[in-house]
Amino acid sequence: GCARDWDGLTCWPRATFGEVVKIPCPRIFEEFTIEGFLQRNCTQEEYWSEPFPPYTIACGFDEVSSKGPEDQKSYYSAFWRVYTAGYAASVTSLITALIVFAAFRKFHCTRNYIHMHLFVSFILRAVAVFTKDAVLFADETMDHCLMSTVACKAAVAFFQFSILANFFWLLIEGIYLQTLLLLTFVSNKKFVWWFIFTGWGAPTAVMFAWVLTRIHQQNTGCWDDDENGVVLWIIKGPILLTVLINFIIFINVIRILVHKLKSQEGGGSHSSHFVRLAKSTLLLIPLFGVHYIVFAFFPENTGLEARLYIELGLGSFQGFVVALLYCFSNAEVQTELKKQLCKWQHQEYLTFTHKHGALSRETSPVNYVTQMSLLDRISPKRRSSVLQDGVTTV
């Protein structure tokens, strides 16, 4: 028969002569589910046939169906470059935003604490992606059919946890915003601890259940293969639930904003209200992760190439956009940073002036004359010469 084979994208299991093996499309990108199946035949010469239909057709990439195997790998690597750049930009901006919020006491409040936890979840998500890529795909010659180490399983588990934590903190951002809009008084300390417990505790519990189920029911490969129904929905169920709840909260928040804009006294023109509403909506989309449910309604076979680029761009750059909107574009943050910059410039100016003044006094001609006069007063030789001059004169 035919031995196990890794073709660079998919692991094909061992097969007997004449057997046709059918497997689903590879899950190269964990966040996307492209329905489709591939088949290979174990030929009479005990060699695997080429996949049919080709990857480009079976997995939905009709736009590039004319590409060969090497071009297909280049095509997939283009997506890798997109999300790598996005996650790198997100990590850099999010770490900077965390430092800004932590360094200034003025920003220590419940709203920013929740923002900071969301930033950490985005950072974990990016680090998990880099870790998974480094462990699973750094060595192109590695046979993924035989790979089943503790390190690769831990990398995949960490990746799944970071995805869950990120979606739960997006949900908490939505819940907190709606709470502020609906309640006049909010007990900050009470809510913040519940939010922290939910944001990190719920993903931990889900991951614990997923790992145990994986170990006892499907402990194969690096845990990145296709999962059966129970294992799949342990992860997918909570994610879809958070996305659905956040979308409902998003619609409700927009409804509240429309009502508040309409009820404002002396309210101005309708166009100004529309502009403010549009701006608020655009600000809320990355915070709530609304684009996830928008793309969920897209047909799987419509514009998949463009759809993947858009989803990868929005997904990997989402952390960068969130840091930009809720830290660097915030008027309070900009004002505080300007104050701190002016303070540093003033301190540098005073230090420079002090050093320059001390140096000027040391090298000043006046200071030199003063030093000479002091030397004359204390020098014994100078005193004796003065006395001798006085005697001679007499």
C-alpha positions as CSV (number, residue, x, y, z in Angstrom):
1,G,0.0,0.0,0.0
2,C,0.9,3.7,0.2
3,A,2.7,5.1,3.2
4,R,1.7,8.2,5.0
5,D,2.5,11.3,3.0
6,W,3.0,15.0,3.8
7,D,2.5,17.0,0.6
8,G,3.4,20.4,2.2
9,L,-0.2,21.3,3.0
10,T,-2.0,18.1,4.2
11,C,-1.1,14.8,5.9
12,W,-2.5,11.8,4.0
13,P,-2.9,8.6,6.0
14,R,-1.7,5.2,5.1
15,A,-3.8,3.5,2.4
16,T,-4.1,0.1,0.7
17,F,-3.7,-0.5,-3.0
18,G,-6.6,0.9,-5.0
19,E,-8.1,2.8,-2.0
20,V,-9.4,6.3,-2.5
21,V,-8.7,8.5,0.5
22,K,-11.0,11.5,1.1
23,I,-10.1,14.3,3.5
24,P,-11.3,17.8,4.2
25,C,-9.4,20.9,3.1
26,P,-6.4,21.8,5.3
27,R,-7.0,24.1,8.2
28,I,-4.1,26.4,7.4
29,F,-5.9,29.3,9.0
30,E,-7.6,28.4,12.2
31,E,-10.1,31.3,12.0
32,F,-11.6,30.3,8.6
33,T,-13.7,27.3,7.8
34,I,-13.7,26.6,4.0
35,E,-15.8,23.6,3.2
36,G,-14.4,21.2,0.7
37,F,-12.8,17.8,0.3
38,L,-9.8,16.4,-1.5
39,Q,-9.2,12.9,-2.7
40,R,-6.1,10.8,-3.6
41,N,-5.8,7.3,-5.0
42,C,-3.3,4.7,-4.0
43,T,-2.2,3.6,-7.5
44,Q,-1.1,0.2,-8.7
45,E,2.5,1.1,-8.4
46,E,1.9,2.0,-4.8
47,Y,2.3,5.7,-5.4
48,W,-0.1,8.4,-4.4
49,S,-1.9,10.1,-7.3
50,E,-2.2,13.9,-7.5
51,P,-5.0,15.4,-5.3
52,F,-8.3,15.7,-7.1
53,P,-9.9,18.1,-7.5
54,P,-6.8,20.4,-7.0
55,Y,-6.4,22.4,-3.8
56,T,-7.4,25.6,-5.6
57,I,-10.8,24.2,-6.7
58,A,-11.6,21.9,-3.8
59,C,-10.9,24.5,-1.1
60,G,-12.6,27.4,-2.9
61,F,-9.8,29.2,-4.6
62,D,-11.3,29.3,-8.1
63,E,-9.6,32.6,-8.8
64,V,-6.2,30.9,-8.9
65,S,-7.1,27.5,-10.2
66,S,-4.5,27.7,-12.9
67,K,-1.6,27.8,-10.5
68,G,0.7,24.8,-10.0
69,P,1.7,23.2,-6.7
70,E,4.6,25.6,-6.1
71,D,2.5,28.6,-6.9
72,Q,-0.2,27.3,-4.5
73,K,2.4,27.3,-1.6
74,S,3.5,30.8,-2.6
75,Y,-0.2,31.8,-2.6
76,Y,-0.7,30.5,0.9
77,S,2.6,32.1,2.1
78,A,1.2,35.5,0.9
79,F,-1.5,35.2,3.6
80,W,1.2,34.3,6.1
81,R,3.1,37.6,5.3
82,V,-0.1,39.6,5.6
83,Y,-1.1,38.4,9.1
84,T,2.5,38.4,10.3
85,A,2.8,42.1,9.5
86,G,-0.5,42.7,11.1
87,Y,0.2,40.9,14.3
88,A,3.7,42.5,14.5
89,A,2.2,46.0,14.2
90,S,-0.5,45.1,16.7
91,V,2.0,43.9,19.3
92,T,4.2,47.0,19.0
93,S,1.3,49.4,19.4
94,L,-0.5,47.5,22.1
95,I,2.6,47.2,24.3
96,T,3.2,51.0,23.9
97,A,-0.5,51.7,24.8
98,L,-0.1,49.5,27.9
99,I,2.9,51.4,29.0
100,V,1.1,54.7,28.6
101,F,-1.9,53.6,30.6
102,A,0.2,52.0,33.3
103,A,2.7,55.0,33.6
104,F,0.2,57.7,34.3
105,R,-2.0,57.5,37.4
106,K,-4.6,59.7,35.7
107,F,-5.5,56.8,33.4
108,H,-6.0,54.3,36.3
109,C,-9.8,53.8,36.1
110,T,-12.2,50.8,35.4
111,R,-12.6,51.7,31.8
112,N,-8.9,51.7,31.1
113,Y,-8.3,48.6,33.2
114,I,-10.7,46.8,30.9
115,H,-8.9,48.2,27.9
116,M,-5.6,47.0,29.3
117,H,-6.9,43.5,29.7
118,L,-8.2,43.6,26.2
119,F,-4.8,44.8,25.0
120,V,-3.1,41.9,26.8
121,S,-5.5,39.4,25.1
122,F,-4.6,40.8,21.7
123,I,-0.9,40.5,22.6
124,L,-1.3,36.9,23.7
125,R,-3.2,36.2,20.5
126,A,-0.3,37.5,18.4
127,V,2.4,35.8,20.4
128,A,0.4,32.5,20.2
129,V,0.3,32.8,16.4
130,F,4.0,33.4,16.2
131,T,4.7,30.6,18.6
132,K,2.5,28.1,16.7
133,D,4.1,29.1,13.4
134,A,7.6,28.7,14.8
135,V,6.9,25.3,16.4
136,L,4.8,23.8,13.6
137,F,5.9,25.4,10.4
138,A,9.5,26.7,10.9
139,D,11.0,23.5,9.4
140,E,9.6,23.0,5.9
141,T,11.2,19.5,5.7
142,M,9.4,18.3,8.8
143,D,6.9,15.4,8.3
144,H,3.7,16.6,9.9
145,C,2.2,13.2,9.6
146,L,4.6,11.9,12.3
147,M,4.8,15.1,14.4
148,S,3.1,14.7,17.8
149,T,5.2,16.3,20.5
150,V,4.3,17.9,23.8
151,A,5.7,21.2,22.5
152,C,3.5,21.4,19.4
153,K,0.4,20.3,21.4
154,A,1.2,23.0,24.0
155,A,1.6,25.6,21.2
156,V,-1.8,24.7,19.7
157,A,-3.5,24.7,23.1
158,F,-2.0,28.2,23.9
159,F,-3.2,29.4,20.5
160,Q,-6.7,28.2,21.2
161,F,-6.7,29.8,24.7
162,S,-5.6,33.2,23.3
163,I,-8.4,33.1,20.7
164,L,-10.9,32.3,23.4
165,A,-9.6,35.0,25.8
166,N,-9.6,37.6,23.1
167,F,-13.3,37.0,22.2
168,F,-14.3,37.0,25.9
169,W,-12.6,40.3,26.5
170,L,-14.3,41.8,23.4
171,L,-17.6,40.6,24.9
172,I,-16.7,42.2,28.3
173,E,-15.9,45.5,26.5
174,G,-19.4,45.4,25.0
175,I,-21.1,44.5,28.3
176,Y,-19.3,47.3,30.2
177,L,-20.2,49.9,27.6
178,Q,-23.8,48.9,27.7
179,T,-23.8,48.9,31.5
180,L,-22.5,52.5,31.5
181,L,-25.2,53.6,29.1
182,L,-28.0,51.9,31.0
183,L,-27.1,52.5,34.6
184,T,-26.6,55.9,36.2
185,F,-24.3,54.6,38.9
186,V,-21.8,51.8,38.5
187,S,-19.9,50.2,41.4
188,N,-16.5,50.1,39.7
189,K,-14.7,47.8,42.1
190,K,-17.5,45.3,42.1
191,F,-17.7,45.1,38.3
192,V,-14.0,45.1,37.5
193,W,-13.3,41.9,39.6
194,W,-16.3,40.1,38.0
195,F,-15.0,41.2,34.5
196,I,-11.5,39.9,35.3
197,F,-12.8,36.6,36.6
198,T,-15.0,36.1,33.5
199,G,-12.4,37.3,31.0
200,W,-9.7,35.0,32.1
201,G,-11.6,32.3,34.1
202,A,-14.0,31.3,31.4
203,P,-11.4,30.7,28.7
204,T,-9.3,28.7,31.2
205,A,-12.3,26.5,32.0
206,V,-13.1,25.9,28.4
207,M,-9.5,25.1,27.6
208,F,-9.3,22.7,30.5
209,A,-12.3,20.8,29.1
210,W,-10.9,20.9,25.6
211,V,-7.5,19.5,26.6
212,L,-9.0,16.7,28.6
213,T,-11.4,15.8,25.8
214,R,-8.5,15.9,23.3
215,I,-6.4,13.6,25.5
216,H,-9.1,11.0,26.0
217,Q,-10.9,11.1,22.7
218,Q,-8.7,12.5,19.9
219,N,-5.1,12.6,21.0
220,T,-3.7,12.6,17.5
221,G,-1.0,14.7,15.8
222,C,-0.4,18.2,17.2
223,W,-4.1,18.7,18.0
224,D,-4.3,20.9,14.9
225,D,-6.1,18.4,12.7
226,D,-9.8,18.2,12.0
227,E,-11.8,17.6,15.2
228,N,-14.8,15.5,15.7
229,G,-18.1,17.1,16.7
230,V,-17.7,17.2,20.5
231,V,-14.1,18.4,20.5
232,L,-14.8,21.0,17.8
233,W,-17.8,22.6,19.6
234,I,-16.0,22.9,22.9
235,I,-14.0,25.7,21.3
236,K,-16.3,26.9,18.5
237,G,-19.5,27.1,20.6
238,P,-18.3,29.7,23.2
239,I,-16.7,31.7,20.4
240,L,-19.9,31.9,18.3
241,L,-21.8,32.7,21.5
242,T,-19.6,35.6,22.4
243,V,-19.8,36.9,18.8
244,L,-23.6,36.7,18.8
245,I,-24.0,38.3,22.2
246,N,-21.6,41.1,21.2
247,F,-23.5,41.7,18.0
248,I,-26.8,42.0,19.9
249,I,-25.1,44.4,22.4
250,F,-23.7,46.4,19.4
251,I,-27.2,46.9,17.9
252,N,-28.6,47.9,21.3
253,V,-25.8,50.4,21.9
254,I,-26.4,52.0,18.5
255,R,-30.1,52.2,19.3
256,I,-29.3,53.9,22.6
257,L,-27.0,56.3,20.9
258,V,-29.6,57.2,18.3
259,H,-32.2,57.8,21.1
260,K,-29.7,60.0,23.0
261,L,-28.8,62.1,19.9
262,K,-32.5,62.6,19.1
263,S,-33.4,63.7,22.6
264,Q,-30.6,66.3,22.9
265,E,-31.9,69.8,23.4
266,G,-31.0,72.5,20.9
267,G,-29.7,69.5,19.0
268,G,-28.3,71.0,15.8
269,S,-28.8,69.7,12.3
270,H,-29.7,66.1,11.4
271,S,-26.4,65.9,9.4
272,S,-24.3,66.6,12.4
273,H,-26.2,63.9,14.4
274,F,-25.6,61.5,11.6
275,V,-21.9,62.3,11.5
276,R,-21.6,61.7,15.2
277,L,-23.5,58.5,15.0
278,A,-21.4,57.2,12.1
279,K,-18.2,58.1,14.0
280,S,-19.4,56.3,17.1
281,T,-20.4,53.2,15.0
282,L,-17.0,53.0,13.3
283,L,-15.3,53.3,16.7
284,L,-17.3,50.5,18.1
285,I,-16.8,48.0,15.3
286,P,-13.2,47.0,16.1
287,L,-13.9,47.2,19.9
288,F,-16.9,44.8,19.6
289,G,-15.4,42.6,16.8
290,V,-18.5,43.1,14.7
291,H,-16.7,42.2,11.5
292,Y,-16.6,38.6,12.6
293,I,-20.4,38.1,12.4
294,V,-20.6,40.2,9.2
295,F,-18.2,37.8,7.4
296,A,-20.0,34.8,8.9
297,F,-23.0,35.6,6.7
298,F,-20.9,35.7,3.5
299,P,-21.4,32.7,1.2
300,E,-18.3,30.4,1.4
301,N,-17.9,30.3,-2.4
302,T,-18.2,34.0,-3.1
303,G,-15.0,36.1,-3.6
304,L,-13.0,33.8,-1.3
305,E,-9.6,35.3,-2.2
306,A,-10.6,38.9,-1.5
307,R,-12.5,37.7,1.6
308,L,-9.5,36.0,3.1
309,Y,-7.3,39.0,2.6
310,I,-10.0,41.2,4.2
311,E,-10.5,38.9,7.1
312,L,-6.8,38.4,7.7
313,G,-6.2,42.2,7.5
314,L,-9.0,43.0,9.9
315,G,-8.2,40.1,12.2
316,S,-4.4,40.6,12.5
317,F,-4.5,44.5,12.5
318,Q,-7.5,44.6,14.9
319,G,-5.2,45.1,17.9
320,F,-3.4,47.9,16.2
321,V,-6.7,49.6,15.4
322,V,-7.9,49.2,18.9
323,A,-4.7,50.7,20.4
324,L,-4.9,53.6,17.9
325,L,-8.5,54.4,18.6
326,Y,-8.6,53.9,22.4
327,C,-5.2,55.2,23.4
328,F,-3.2,57.2,20.8
329,S,-6.2,59.0,19.4
330,N,-7.7,59.7,22.8
331,A,-7.7,63.5,23.6
332,E,-6.9,62.9,27.3
333,V,-3.9,60.7,26.4
334,Q,-2.6,63.2,23.8
335,T,-2.9,66.1,26.3
336,E,-1.2,64.1,29.1
337,L,1.6,63.1,26.7
338,K,2.1,66.7,25.6
339,K,2.3,67.8,29.2
340,Q,4.9,65.2,30.0
341,L,6.9,66.1,26.9
342,C,6.9,69.8,27.9
343,K,7.9,68.8,31.4
344,W,10.9,66.7,30.1
345,Q,11.9,69.5,27.8
346,H,11.8,72.0,30.7
347,Q,13.9,69.8,32.9
348,E,16.4,69.3,30.2
349,Y,16.6,73.0,29.6
350,L,17.1,73.7,33.4
351,T,19.8,71.0,33.6
352,F,21.6,72.4,30.5
353,T,21.4,75.9,31.9
354,H,22.7,74.9,35.3
355,K,25.7,73.0,33.8
356,H,26.4,75.9,31.4
357,G,26.2,78.5,34.2
358,A,28.6,76.5,36.4
359,L,31.0,76.1,33.5
360,S,30.8,79.8,32.7
361,R,31.6,80.8,36.2
362,E,34.6,78.5,36.3
363,T,36.1,80.0,33.1
364,S,35.0,83.6,33.6
365,P,37.8,86.4,33.7
366,V,36.1,88.0,36.7
367,N,36.3,84.7,38.5
368,Y,40.0,84.4,37.6
369,V,40.8,87.8,39.1
370,T,38.9,86.9,42.3
371,Q,40.8,83.7,42.6
372,M,44.1,85.6,42.2
373,S,43.2,88.1,44.9
374,L,42.3,85.3,47.3
375,L,45.6,83.7,46.4
376,D,47.4,86.9,47.2
377,R,45.8,87.1,50.6
378,I,46.8,83.6,51.8
379,S,50.2,83.4,50.2
380,P,53.1,83.8,52.8
381,K,55.7,84.7,50.1
382,R,53.4,87.4,48.8
383,R,53.0,88.8,52.3
384,S,56.8,88.9,52.9
385,S,57.5,90.6,49.6
386,V,55.0,93.2,50.4
387,L,56.6,93.9,53.8
388,Q,60.1,94.1,52.2
389,D,58.8,96.6,49.7
390,G,57.3,98.7,52.6
391,V,60.6,98.8,54.5
392,T,62.6,99.8,51.4
393,T,60.1,102.6,50.7
394,V,60.5,103.9,54.2
